[in-house]
């Protein structure tokens, strides 16, 4: 069997990033859009860890920790906004929130 | 033999990650999406373990699966999603979005394929000092070289806590 190289991890990370982007761009439910953003952030982390492993350098893992911190902050604030939005508009569909539309 | 096991484990975890990801963006029920996302995140944790990032493996499980997904499930229960589950799931621009993502994917895939021989790194950096574990190495770097970003991250978390409470509060 052939060994796993950095290329495999990068290909997997690119695939996960594309799946997350499809979720953000096509879904209507805001909760699932937020989940897709988590998928994108995880794709970034796979990339960082792959290079950290390949270069025997711990800096990539530090960056991954900061990305996870940002993901936590983003999820907390995003879900808070979602609750406020649901209280005011009674909907969670992204394309029904069109106050700024012409 | 060890390489074989690593290869098999990589493909198992990759299948978990991609399968969970695809189910997350396609399920109608938000709870099913959340469960699929948990599977995907556990697969990512397994990949961290395969690459000797033990500390991040623990952080991924405790923080993502235990923290963020719990938050998501709470919000799913708090917000009434029954109506949304019976409506159209994808917006009107989904065809344009898929075409755009396919174009980006073709670009990324092409460059990955062309540059795949460039990823064989001849020799890594200085490497970890012998006898130093992964967690110790991260702590050493985090509390010396990255001390200022670490403190700024704590301020960010404080802002996020205050912000989410203000957002979710009925009247301020």
HADDOCK unambig.tbl for C-alpha pairs under 7 A between the chains (distance, minus, plus):
assign (segid A and resid 1 and name CA) (segid B and resid 4 and name CA) 5.99 0.50 0.50
assign (segid A and resid 3 and name CA) (segid B and resid 3 and name CA) 5.95 0.50 0.50
assign (segid A and resid 3 and name CA) (segid B and resid 7 and name CA) 6.08 0.50 0.50
assign (segid A and resid 4 and name CA) (segid B and resid 7 and name CA) 5.84 0.50 0.50
assign (segid A and resid 6 and name CA) (segid B and resid 119 and name CA) 6.31 0.50 0.50
assign (segid A and resid 7 and name CA) (segid B and resid 116 and name CA) 6.00 0.50 0.50
assign (segid A and resid 7 and name CA) (segid B and resid 119 and name CA) 6.47 0.50 0.50
assign (segid A and resid 12 and name CA) (segid B and resid 14 and name CA) 6.95 0.50 0.50
assign (segid A and resid 16 and name CA) (segid B and resid 18 and name CA) 6.33 0.50 0.50
assign (segid A and resid 16 and name CA) (segid B and resid 21 and name CA) 6.94 0.50 0.50
assign (segid A and resid 18 and name CA) (segid B and resid 101 and name CA) 6.58 0.50 0.50
assign (segid A and resid 18 and name CA) (segid B and resid 105 and name CA) 6.72 0.50 0.50
assign (segid A and resid 19 and name CA) (segid B and resid 21 and name CA) 6.62 0.50 0.50
assign (segid A and resid 19 and name CA) (segid B and resid 22 and name CA) 6.48 0.50 0.50
assign (segid A and resid 22 and name CA) (segid B and resid 97 and name CA) 6.98 0.50 0.50
assign (segid A and resid 22 and name CA) (segid B and resid 98 and name CA) 6.58 0.50 0.50
assign (segid A and resid 22 and name CA) (segid B and resid 101 and name CA) 6.70 0.50 0.50
assign (segid A and resid 23 and name CA) (segid B and resid 25 and name CA) 4.99 0.50 0.50
assign (segid A and resid 25 and name CA) (segid B and resid 97 and name CA) 5.93 0.50 0.50
assign (segid A and resid 26 and name CA) (segid B and resid 90 and name CA) 5.34 0.50 0.50
assign (segid A and resid 26 and name CA) (segid B and resid 91 and name CA) 5.63 0.50 0.50
assign (segid A and resid 26 and name CA) (segid B and resid 93 and name CA) 6.93 0.50 0.50
assign (segid A and resid 26 and name CA) (segid B and resid 94 and name CA) 4.86 0.50 0.50
assign (segid A and resid 26 and name CA) (segid B and resid 97 and name CA) 6.52 0.50 0.50
assign (segid A and resid 27 and name CA) (segid B and resid 89 and name CA) 6.06 0.50 0.50
assign (segid A and resid 27 and name CA) (segid B and resid 90 and name CA) 4.66 0.50 0.50
assign (segid A and resid 27 and name CA) (segid B and resid 91 and name CA) 6.09 0.50 0.50
assign (segid A and resid 28 and name CA) (segid B and resid 89 and name CA) 5.79 0.50 0.50
assign (segid A and resid 28 and name CA) (segid B and resid 90 and name CA) 5.53 0.50 0.50
assign (segid A and resid 28 and name CA) (segid B and resid 91 and name CA) 5.66 0.50 0.50
assign (segid A and resid 32 and name CA) (segid B and resid 25 and name CA) 6.88 0.50 0.50
assign (segid A and resid 32 and name CA) (segid B and resid 30 and name CA) 6.71 0.50 0.50
assign (segid A and resid 36 and name CA) (segid B and resid 25 and name CA) 6.84 0.50 0.50
assign (segid A and resid 39 and name CA) (segid B and resid 21 and name CA) 6.96 0.50 0.50
assign (segid A and resid 53 and name CA) (segid B and resid 51 and name CA) 6.03 0.50 0.50
assign (segid A and resid 54 and name CA) (segid B and resid 124 and name CA) 6.79 0.50 0.50
assign (segid A and resid 55 and name CA) (segid B and resid 124 and name CA) 4.35 0.50 0.50
assign (segid A and resid 55 and name CA) (segid B and resid 125 and name CA) 5.72 0.50 0.50
assign (segid A and resid 56 and name CA) (segid B and resid 124 and name CA) 5.43 0.50 0.50
assign (segid A and resid 56 and name CA) (segid B and resid 125 and name CA) 5.80 0.50 0.50
assign (segid A and resid 56 and name CA) (segid B and resid 127 and name CA) 4.91 0.50 0.50
assign (segid A and resid 57 and name CA) (segid B and resid 125 and name CA) 6.33 0.50 0.50
assign (segid A and resid 57 and name CA) (segid B and resid 127 and name CA) 6.03 0.50 0.50
assign (segid A and resid 58 and name CA) (segid B and resid 138 and name CA) 6.44 0.50 0.50
assign (segid A and resid 62 and name CA) (segid B and resid 138 and name CA) 6.71 0.50 0.50
assign (segid A and resid 62 and name CA) (segid B and resid 142 and name CA) 6.76 0.50 0.50
assign (segid A and resid 72 and name CA) (segid B and resid 68 and name CA) 6.62 0.50 0.50
assign (segid A and resid 73 and name CA) (segid B and resid 157 and name CA) 5.97 0.50 0.50
assign (segid A and resid 73 and name CA) (segid B and resid 160 and name CA) 5.23 0.50 0.50
assign (segid A and resid 76 and name CA) (segid B and resid 160 and name CA) 6.74 0.50 0.50
assign (segid A and resid 76 and name CA) (segid B and resid 164 and name CA) 5.89 0.50 0.50
assign (segid A and resid 77 and name CA) (segid B and resid 160 and name CA) 5.99 0.50 0.50
assign (segid A and resid 77 and name CA) (segid B and resid 163 and name CA) 6.23 0.50 0.50
assign (segid A and resid 77 and name CA) (segid B and resid 164 and name CA) 4.58 0.50 0.50
assign (segid A and resid 79 and name CA) (segid B and resid 75 and name CA) 6.94 0.50 0.50
assign (segid A and resid 80 and name CA) (segid B and resid 164 and name CA) 4.85 0.50 0.50
assign (segid A and resid 80 and name CA) (segid B and resid 167 and name CA) 5.14 0.50 0.50
assign (segid A and resid 80 and name CA) (segid B and resid 168 and name CA) 4.79 0.50 0.50
assign (segid A and resid 81 and name CA) (segid B and resid 167 and name CA) 5.55 0.50 0.50
assign (segid A and resid 81 and name CA) (segid B and resid 168 and name CA) 6.72 0.50 0.50
assign (segid A and resid 83 and name CA) (segid B and resid 79 and name CA) 6.92 0.50 0.50
assign (segid A and resid 83 and name CA) (segid B and resid 168 and name CA) 5.84 0.50 0.50
assign (segid A and resid 84 and name CA) (segid B and resid 167 and name CA) 6.06 0.50 0.50
assign (segid A and resid 84 and name CA) (segid B and resid 168 and name CA) 5.51 0.50 0.50
